[in-house]
């Protein structure tokens, strides 16, 4: 029986808190399940940056939802309770997202009780650059550096990226060409917005790099950069 990596540990790595050691790296190279879970967690975290802020629902919302959908309140509430207490992501990442979307959609359908903040406005774009293909590669894209209350964010869009294997990852590379940080997994069909850690762009992390990564569980850069651009100093 295969022993898989701890889910909380995979979640920490997905959030950029450390990385796998030698034995864990070897396990990820041979275990499709753990590798897929790690990639899905990275994608969920990357997508979460794009979610709008929602106001707290009023008392009794869940009751109105269950009445509207003719659900048993106790059975319908069980998935929500599990979402609050679950420690494991494996096998339920897509189900979690679907459950949340269903609850929000149902609430909006019976009166729009979950509303976007009225003062929510698009974040101002500080810098916009183009991402060009490296020699021998194909594709294009844009990267917008935007202001946000929680710090800078990078909004990335890409086209012409259609690899059948692996996944695309967004990196900020230091101009010294040696240091880099991963911002998250990019879905070329939708683009994504990624939180920039601290003030690292002012420390020289200005090269926006989109790489093609194999599903091998190795968190390091694959050295297979596809498109790239540089933010001005």
MOTA-V34470 format. One record per pair of residues at least 24 apart in sequence whose ideal C-beta (glycine too) atoms are under 6 Angstrom apart, sorted by the first residue. I is the first residue (numbers start at 1). J is the second residue. Records with the same first field share a line. If there is no record, write none. Layout:
BEGIN
I = J ; J
END
This chain:
BEGIN
4 = 34
5 = 34
7 = 88 ; 89 ; 90
10 = 37 ; 38
11 = 41
14 = 41 ; 42 ; 45
19 = 219
28 = 217
29 = 216 ; 217
35 = 215 ; 217
37 = 90
39 = 167
40 = 93
41 = 89
42 = 184 ; 185
43 = 185
46 = 184 ; 185 ; 192
49 = 193 ; 195
50 = 193
52 = 116
53 = 117
54 = 114
55 = 115
57 = 113 ; 114
58 = 113
61 = 107 ; 113
64 = 110
65 = 106 ; 107
68 = 110
123 = 147 ; 148
127 = 231
129 = 229
130 = 229
131 = 227 ; 229
133 = 227
134 = 225 ; 228
137 = 226
139 = 226 ; 227
141 = 227
143 = 208 ; 229
152 = 196
153 = 193 ; 195
154 = 194 ; 196
155 = 193
156 = 191 ; 192
157 = 191
158 = 188
161 = 188
163 = 212
166 = 212 ; 213 ; 214 ; 215
167 = 213
168 = 210
169 = 211 ; 213
170 = 194 ; 210
171 = 209
172 = 205
173 = 207 ; 209
174 = 204 ; 205
175 = 204 ; 206
206 = 230 ; 231
END
